[in-house]
Amino acid sequence: MIKVAITDDHPLATQGIISMLAPFPRVEIVGVYHSGAAMLAGLAQAQPDVLLLDIMLPDQSGKELVPVLRERFPQVRIIALTSLDAPAMVSAMMRRGCLGYLLKDTDTATLVAAIEAAYRGEAFIEPALKEKMVQNMIRFRDSNAKAAPVITQREKQVLQLIAEEYSTQEIADKLFISFRTVENHRQRLLQKLDVKNTVGLVKVAIQAGLIK
């Protein structure tokens, strides 16, 4: 029996994972958490074999949580769960101590394979994403990487908070600037990074090393 815990702030996402794993009697869901704080409190009482961890939680990011988890609960194997398919994010999370990296739209077979691999102590990266990482390495090997665009310190602060899923109003409150100023920064960032929406903005920013 593989004991699995899930940490994701979206109930529909956690319910979807539970439904996907229901047909597999070897997998037992032993905990479901919707915030980093709740997860840490729960794991202090009992630890799973494998933890599926959303890396964009409302109270703490996966980048912050994984080192804490590795220190407090070293026996727990962590699989990052996210919609971000940027190779730089994969590398960052694996360096911090994740054993696996899955996209939220993964299929059941891949999810189970990742859990079983982690349980055995083996690394697992979403196959399509792993291929993308290889192609990126080949591309950078064969050509010079495009220089990162120049952004201001304030734009970098706004970009980091966007990546951490803060709303426009929350960013304005946090940086003591107006709602409109945040939106102006967002529009300039979209132009500078040559992307159409926030998802593209975060992906390109991570790939270019503009945010942590």
ABEGO torsion letter per residue (X at the ends): XBBBBBBBABAAAAAAAAAAAAABAABBBABBBABAAAAAAAAAABBBABBBBBABBAABBAAAAAAAAAAABAABBBBBBBABABAAAAAAAAAAGBABBBBAABBAAAAAAAAAAAAAGBBBBBAAAAAAAAAAAAAAAABBBBBBBBBBAAAAAAAAAAAAGBBAAAAAAAAGBBAAAAAAAAAAAAAAAGBABAAAAAAAAAAAGABX
